[in-house]
Amino acid sequence: MKKKLYIIGMLLIVLSATFYCFAGSHEDTITVAEDVLSGVQGESSVSARADGRVLVAYFSVPETDGVDASSGASRVVSDGKVLGNTQYVATVIREATGGDLFEIKTVRTYPGSHKALIDAAKEEIDSGARPKLATHIENLKDYDVIFIGFPNWWYDMPMPLYTFFDEYDFSGKTIVLFCTHGGSRFSGAIKTIRELEKGATVLDGYAVSRDRVADSKDGILKWLEKIGMKK
């Protein structure tokens, strides 16, 4: 009898451990909305802000096909204005840091409907496209800290961001990343950006779930204060 109880007890322990591991491996697809991550080489703050100016660059494509923002569309309503999710986060960062705002725009106009947009994004990824940019930073030398934000498309940064990093050399600057996502946070984008910009200090940054963007301001401000960038 004691042997049977021991065996049952061991089975329960194994099942509990298995369930725990399974739940943990799916954490980013369930409830994770915002997360402050550690910085490159152990850095989690901007240690050399100096007196240089801050630039907040972002790429954002708000959906325009009538899907309500609360149902997970890539947009949010702020002060009566419809903004893309990443655009909204960028405006919060700009206001809190006193930086300049720069929108990464492409010559191509992306579809406004959800399915057409994700299909277009997949086509660009599969073909390794480098979409032509319509906007350009004219005075990059004036900035020491560059915030760069984008939505997670197909477990990567959008292809226009590859064009963006091809165009500029951020050596000697601090790059602070932020993204909006549907559960995958940055995926492999941070590693990719560090490989593309070897001369820059690239912090891991901040990821915001698309379902929580409208309520993300307080979390963003706390993160900026933590890394020493809130004015």
ZINOR-V635879 format. One record per residue. RES is the residue in three letters. SS is DSSP state (A for helix, B for strand, O for the rest). Layout:
# ZINOR-V635879
{{RES:SS} {RES:SS}}
This chain:
# ZINOR-V635879
{{MET:O} {LYS:A} {LYS:A} {LYS:A} {LEU:A} {TYR:A} {ILE:A} {ILE:A} {GLY:A} {MET:A} {LEU:A} {LEU:A} {ILE:A} {VAL:A} {LEU:A} {SER:A} {ALA:A} {THR:A} {PHE:A} {TYR:A} {CYS:A} {PHE:A} {ALA:A} {GLY:A} {SER:A} {HIS:O} {GLU:A} {ASP:A} {THR:A} {ILE:O} {THR:O} {VAL:O} {ALA:O} {GLU:B} {ASP:B} {VAL:B} {LEU:O} {SER:O} {GLY:O} {VAL:A} {GLN:A} {GLY:A} {GLU:O} {SER:O} {SER:O} {VAL:O} {SER:O} {ALA:O} {ARG:O} {ALA:O} {ASP:O} {GLY:O} {ARG:B} {VAL:B} {LEU:B} {VAL:B} {ALA:B} {TYR:B} {PHE:O} {SER:O} {VAL:O} {PRO:O} {GLU:O} {THR:O} {ASP:O} {GLY:O} {VAL:O} {ASP:O} {ALA:A} {SER:A} {SER:A} {GLY:O} {ALA:O} {SER:O} {ARG:B} {VAL:B} {VAL:B} {SER:B} {ASP:O} {GLY:O} {LYS:B} {VAL:B} {LEU:B} {GLY:B} {ASN:A} {THR:A} {GLN:A} {TYR:A} {VAL:A} {ALA:A} {THR:A} {VAL:A} {ILE:A} {ARG:A} {GLU:A} {ALA:A} {THR:A} {GLY:O} {GLY:O} {ASP:B} {LEU:B} {PHE:B} {GLU:B} {ILE:O} {LYS:O} {THR:B} {VAL:O} {ARG:O} {THR:O} {TYR:O} {PRO:O} {GLY:O} {SER:O} {HIS:A} {LYS:A} {ALA:A} {LEU:A} {ILE:A} {ASP:A} {ALA:A} {ALA:A} {LYS:A} {GLU:A} {GLU:A} {ILE:A} {ASP:A} {SER:A} {GLY:O} {ALA:O} {ARG:O} {PRO:O} {LYS:O} {LEU:B} {ALA:O} {THR:O} {HIS:O} {ILE:O} {GLU:O} {ASN:O} {LEU:A} {LYS:A} {ASP:A} {TYR:B} {ASP:B} {VAL:B} {ILE:B} {PHE:B} {ILE:B} {GLY:B} {PHE:B} {PRO:B} {ASN:B} {TRP:B} {TRP:O} {TYR:O} {ASP:B} {MET:B} {PRO:O} {MET:A} {PRO:A} {LEU:A} {TYR:A} {THR:A} {PHE:A} {PHE:A} {ASP:A} {GLU:A} {TYR:O} {ASP:O} {PHE:O} {SER:O} {GLY:O} {LYS:O} {THR:B} {ILE:B} {VAL:B} {LEU:B} {PHE:B} {CYS:B} {THR:B} {HIS:B} {GLY:O} {GLY:O} {SER:O} {ARG:O} {PHE:O} {SER:O} {GLY:O} {ALA:A} {ILE:A} {LYS:A} {THR:A} {ILE:A} {ARG:A} {GLU:A} {LEU:A} {GLU:O} {LYS:O} {GLY:O} {ALA:O} {THR:B} {VAL:B} {LEU:B} {ASP:B} {GLY:B} {TYR:B} {ALA:B} {VAL:B} {SER:B} {ARG:O} {ASP:O} {ARG:O} {VAL:A} {ALA:A} {ASP:A} {SER:O} {LYS:A} {ASP:A} {GLY:A} {ILE:A} {LEU:A} {LYS:A} {TRP:A} {LEU:A} {GLU:A} {LYS:A} {ILE:O} {GLY:O} {MET:O} {LYS:O} {LYS:O}}
